[in-house]
Amino acid sequence: MKKILLSLCMLLALTACKDDNKSNQQANAKPVVKIGASFPLTGNMSAIGIGTQKALVAAINDVNSNPNNKYYYELLIENDQMEPKLINNVANKFIYSDKVDVIVSFFSTAGRVVAPMAVQNKIINFNFGYSPEVLQSKYNFQNFTTLTAENDATIEFLKSKNVTNVDLLYQNIGAADQLLEPLKVLLDQNGISYTVHRFNKGERDFAMLVSKIKSSESQAVLIYAFEPEEDILTKEIRLQNVDKIIAYNDGLPMTNNYDIYEGYYNIGSLMTPQKYQKAWGLEGQNAAYTAYLYDTGKIIAEAYENTPAKGKIPTSDEVSAYLHSRKNYSGIVGAYIMDERGQFHSKGQVTIVKNGKLIPLDELNTLQQ
């Protein structure tokens, strides 16, 4: 009896192997488009990196499930810890060793490293960030909430709260200046007074700064910061009982400590709907920004599938031409319009932390009515 069971198990194993081999052969029968993507899978930003990685994997898996595709999409993932030196090393690996067709770079920090390499090597770079410096050529694209959309949403939010004076706490990182300078113009145009406070990466003592904004005449505080400074600053705001409207320039999705942000607002990117979080295995995890990565994966595949190609796989020039010929796109985030620089535009969203979760403000207002 044991021999029969053993033989049956071996038969099932062999059958499974044959099915896997058959599936691989079918996939490999198609020309392969290689996509290299790097995320901060360890370090302060790892929760977001892991979530966005899962969303991109889900997008490519969904694309490859279509038997009518002309191409098979191979996704290569690396950990760059959002450190410029590691990002540079990973990008070189993708370009010279893996011979990828597309690079997906995470946040503006990576985008600024990869952008000139994409131009030099004529490789499509899809950046998940909002620094205008990334859009250096027809090979570089960006899909994330734009600076304009975020600042417009900020002004609308402040006006809805009747704010006439605001303290701006901006860390010297990322796209801080690109975000701040046009915001100051909009604040002036809308008659909203402001005071700018700057701080550096690595600062840990915010007692004096928070004391200063607590005693100021402002009704609101707007914060632009990354982890861990964002959490440290917020804890100090809680400690000193600052009784003002507290909002963040798309910083709240970066934290894993929502309990300290209860009742505070986030202005910027769209929250991924729960049904997609569940489908991608993200329940109970940080799902910030994941919808943008999923949409990006689908947009890349759509471009390759629909680009007229002279060879087996479209060249970067051919794919770029197709992407620029299409101005309107749609996805989980909603409607996108791509401009002549390669920037995908979508609407910003205001969310609030309630019971340890980020909830869209318009959704909360509907529930309360």
C-alpha positions, 0 to 999 in steps of 0.5 A, spaced: 500 500 500 505 504 501 508 503 494 502 504 491 501 511 495 509 513 493 508 511 486 501 516 486 505 521 489 511 521 484 506 521 478 502 527 481 509 530 482 511 529 475 504 531 472 505 538 476 512 539 473 510 537 466 504 542 467 509 547 470 514 546 464 508 547 459 506 553 462 513 556 462 514 553 455 508 557 453 510 563 456 517 563 453 514 562 446 513 569 447 518 575 446 520 577 453 519 584 456 524 585 462 522 590 467 527 592 473 524 595 479 527 597 485 524 598 492 526 600 499 525 593 502 529 594 508 530 600 512 525 606 514 521 606 508 520 598 508 513 598 509 511 602 503 516 599 499 514 592 500 506 594 499 508 597 493 512 591 490 506 587 491 502 591 487 507 591 481 507 584 482 500 583 482 499 588 476 504 584 472 501 577 474 494 580 471 498 582 465 501 575 464 494 571 465 492 574 458 493 568 453 492 573 447 498 578 449 504 578 444 509 578 450 511 575 456 513 580 462 518 578 467 519 582 473 526 583 476 526 586 483 531 589 487 532 592 494 535 599 494 533 602 501 532 608 498 539 610 498 542 613 492 549 609 492 545 602 492 540 605 487 545 607 482 548 600 483 541 596 482 540 601 476 547 599 473 545 591 474 538 592 471 542 596 465 548 592 463 547 585 467 540 584 466 539 588 460 532 590 462 527 594 457 524 598 463 526 601 469 521 602 475 524 607 480 521 609 487 520 616 489 524 622 487 530 620 490 531 614 485 528 618 479 533 623 479 539 617 479 536 613 474 533 619 469 540 621 466 542 613 466 535 612 462 537 617 457 544 615 456 542 608 455 535 609 451 531 605 456 524 607 459 524 609 466 517 610 470 518 614 476 514 613 482 515 620 485 514 628 483 520 631 482 520 635 475 528 634 475 526 626 473 523 628 466 529 629 462 527 626 456 522 622 452 524 616 456 522 618 463 515 618 465 512 619 472 506 617 475 504 620 482 500 625 485 503 631 482 506 637 486 500 642 482 495 637 484 497 636 491 498 644 492 491 645 489 488 640 494 492 643 500 489 650 498 482 647 497 483 644 504 485 650 508 479 654 505 474 649 507 477 650 514 477 657 514 484 658 515 487 664 514 494 663 517 498 657 517 505 654 519 509 650 514 514 645 517 518 643 511 524 638 512 530 639 507 529 632 503 526 630 497 522 635 493 521 640 499 523 646 495 519 644 488 513 643 493 514 649 497 515 655 492 509 654 488 505 653 495 507 660 497 505 663 491 498 660 492 497 662 499 499 669 497 494 669 492 488 666 497 490 671 502 493 666 507 498 668 511 504 663 513 511 662 516 516 657 514 520 653 518 525 648 516 529 642 519 534 637 517 534 630 516 537 627 522 534 632 527 531 629 533 529 634 538 523 638 536 521 641 543 523 649 541 520 648 534 513 645 537 513 650 542 514 656 537 508 654 533 504 652 539 504 660 541 504 662 534 497 666 531 496 660 526 490 656 526 493 650 522 500 646 521 502 643 515 508 638 515 512 635 510 517 630 512 519 623 512 520 617 517 523 617 522 523 625 523 515 625 522 513 620 527 518 624 532 515 631 530 508 628 531 509 625 538 512 632 540 506 636 537 502 631 541 506 632 548 505 639 548 498 639 546 498 643 540 490 645 539 491 646 531 489 643 525 495 638 523 496 636 516 501 633 512 503 633 505 502 626 503 506 624 509 502 620 513 502 614 509 509 613 510 508 611 518 506 605 521 504 608 527 497 611 526 495 611 533 499 618 534 496 621 528 489 620 530 484 626 528 490 629 523 489 630 516 493 627 510 493 631 503 496 628 497 495 621 494 489 616 493 488 611 498 487 604 495 480 601 495 480 595 500 478 590 495 484 591 491 488 591 498 485 584 499 486 582 492 494 583 493 495 580 500 495 587 503 490 587 509 493 589 515 499 592 511 501 599 509 498 599 502 500 607 501 501 609 494 500 601 491 494 603 486 499 608 482 504 602 482 499 597 480 496 602 474 504 603 472 505 596 471 498 595 467 500 602 463 507 599 461 504 593 458 499 596 455 504 600 451 508 594 449 502 590 447 499 596 442 506 599 440 507 597 432 514 594 432 519 593 427 522 587 431 520 582 436 520 587 441 518 594 440 524 599 442 524 604 447 523 610 442 517 606 439 514 605 446 515 612 448 512 615 441 506 610 443 505 613 450 506 620 448 501 619 443 496 617 448 494 623 452 488 619 456 489 613 461 485 610 466 486 606 472 484 604 479 487 611 481 481 614 476 483 618 470 490 620 468 492 625 463 499 625 461 502 631 459 508 633 453 513 632 459 511 625 460 508 626 467 501 623 469 496 627 472 491 625 477 487 628 482 489 629 489 485 627 495 484 629 503 484 623 508 484 623 516 486 618 521 480 615 524 481 609 529 488 608 526 486 608 519 486 613 513 479 614 511 478 619 505 475 625 508 469 625 503 467 618 505 467 620 512 463 626 511 458 622 507 458 617 513 456 622 518 451 625 514 
